[in-house]
């Protein structure tokens, strides 16, 4: 199933930052025309990477990718909290005159997407939740993982955090296919990209997310749950239980894929998002 | 682990590593003449370029990396050269 090229583009384009309020400016990339699909980074992605994951989608949709505050080329704002990310997203959509959008979240940012859809339902046409960090049973697993990453980063540094992530988020086939050169090369890319202090701040912020499974039941928009069957956070029964909590939920499980389907199976990811958006648009 | 016959030609190891880095990059990389201590992570390489650097050094010097290579090995061209010399006898 894996079709990844191992290519992650980190190169920033010369674009004006978008002011979102309180002096905060976000780096944004906007490409294509059609229904707006906004990608919401988790704390280890940056906006330029989405160019490689959404090239096909950008031919039929408008793709908005941005860096969260304290990430990449966006403003650094010490002592930020979880709700600041929600306010930033709303401020960015307002600044760009985007009334309604699909949101694509991955890992912990699926919780940001959930909370944004609950807070501003009129702004969200649908949610694509990829390799979610939530659980239908509660938040102890997510918080334990988050805490372990924070400890690794704080005690042993960025390269050690890469070891930790590499062992969890990639599928077995991806790891075997890339071998040692990919392990070492991706590690160096990760070390070059990540600001340790910003990552620590973001991991602490992630602990503020509400893990109450009942919140999933309050979602009023269509939801696509996209999960690799080699994802360290999910099992088939867990996916089924999560889907049963979400009122308008469709599920796609990708065989042999880990926590990062948009990277490991870009074609399948883009196809699934396109079908979801088309069905939602047809049903409006 | 190490390949059976690592390259041991002396003298031009730094130049050869620099050539690997230059050719591996998806974007043009202009290494200054005195680039031995230049941090590799400051060059703006993307992930595939970093991977190509690893594979290119293997091919250029006839070695094979292992997963235990510390990240500090790739701090600079000089640190790569030092590791190749110590671990594989390259340039000695």
HADDOCK unambig.tbl for C-alpha pairs under 7 A between the chains (distance, minus, plus):
assign (segid A and resid 6 and name CA) (segid B and resid 48 and name CA) 6.17 0.50 0.50
assign (segid A and resid 7 and name CA) (segid B and resid 47 and name CA) 5.64 0.50 0.50
assign (segid A and resid 7 and name CA) (segid B and resid 48 and name CA) 4.78 0.50 0.50
assign (segid A and resid 8 and name CA) (segid B and resid 46 and name CA) 6.22 0.50 0.50
assign (segid A and resid 8 and name CA) (segid B and resid 47 and name CA) 5.25 0.50 0.50
assign (segid A and resid 8 and name CA) (segid B and resid 48 and name CA) 6.76 0.50 0.50
assign (segid A and resid 9 and name CA) (segid B and resid 46 and name CA) 5.50 0.50 0.50
assign (segid A and resid 9 and name CA) (segid B and resid 47 and name CA) 6.89 0.50 0.50
assign (segid A and resid 10 and name CA) (segid B and resid 46 and name CA) 5.79 0.50 0.50
assign (segid A and resid 159 and name CA) (segid B and resid 71 and name CA) 6.58 0.50 0.50
assign (segid A and resid 180 and name CA) (segid B and resid 65 and name CA) 6.68 0.50 0.50
assign (segid A and resid 180 and name CA) (segid B and resid 66 and name CA) 6.23 0.50 0.50
assign (segid A and resid 180 and name CA) (segid B and resid 67 and name CA) 5.91 0.50 0.50
assign (segid A and resid 181 and name CA) (segid B and resid 51 and name CA) 5.55 0.50 0.50
assign (segid A and resid 181 and name CA) (segid B and resid 54 and name CA) 5.22 0.50 0.50
assign (segid A and resid 181 and name CA) (segid B and resid 55 and name CA) 5.77 0.50 0.50
assign (segid A and resid 182 and name CA) (segid B and resid 51 and name CA) 5.27 0.50 0.50
assign (segid A and resid 185 and name CA) (segid B and resid 47 and name CA) 6.50 0.50 0.50
assign (segid A and resid 185 and name CA) (segid B and resid 50 and name CA) 4.54 0.50 0.50
assign (segid A and resid 185 and name CA) (segid B and resid 51 and name CA) 4.11 0.50 0.50
assign (segid A and resid 185 and name CA) (segid B and resid 54 and name CA) 6.30 0.50 0.50
assign (segid A and resid 186 and name CA) (segid B and resid 47 and name CA) 5.69 0.50 0.50
assign (segid A and resid 186 and name CA) (segid B and resid 50 and name CA) 6.85 0.50 0.50
assign (segid A and resid 186 and name CA) (segid B and resid 51 and name CA) 6.68 0.50 0.50
assign (segid A and resid 188 and name CA) (segid B and resid 50 and name CA) 6.86 0.50 0.50
assign (segid A and resid 189 and name CA) (segid B and resid 46 and name CA) 6.63 0.50 0.50
assign (segid A and resid 189 and name CA) (segid B and resid 47 and name CA) 5.38 0.50 0.50
assign (segid A and resid 189 and name CA) (segid B and resid 50 and name CA) 6.51 0.50 0.50
assign (segid A and resid 192 and name CA) (segid B and resid 41 and name CA) 5.07 0.50 0.50
